[in-house]
Amino acid sequence: MEITTAMVKELRESTGAGVMDAKRALEAAGGDMKQAVVILREKGIAAAAKRAERETANGVVDSYIHAGGRIGVLVEVNCETDFVANTEEFRQLARNVAMQVAAMNPRFISSEDRAGQDVEGTDEELCLLSQPYIRDGSRTIADLVKDTIAKTGENVRVRRFERYELGR
């Protein structure tokens, strides 16, 4: 199948991938857009693993207020440079994480943070990164972070969060 410019453009717009990455993924998938997205996501996961040890000294603190002011959340999401911290993709990730914390009330960021704690419940219930994303249950918050790493080319971490609820 011939890979057209329109196909590459559509894949780029939906994933944020570079032109050549989108073209290669479409070629590997034989023109199948869904399979190309999967290929790019796998490539992004591999790239995220390579970046995992890089320092994240920049980022944003974002807030989210829900239920008429009854629940409030502060989250800190870090990246490597202030340039990426100011991108729409990065700020949207911080906002989505804050909404997730408000909705699902996790206790820990990851299962590593939970280690040694005597708390009942599954990682999916208690650990933010393991939770299904509230807007798309087929993906986790860790998947959102990995997608942002793939789009920005930088290491990204959810560093901490705090959830406030009236009466608690």
ABEGO torsion letter per residue (X at the ends): XBBBAAAAAAAAAAAGBBAAAAAAAAAAAGGBAAAAAAAAAAAAAAAAAAAAABBBABEBBBBBBBGGGABBBBBBBBBABAAAAABAAAAAAAAAAAAAAAAAGBABABAAAABGBBBBEBAAAABAAABBBAABAABBAAAAAAAAAAAAGBBBBBABBBBBBBGX
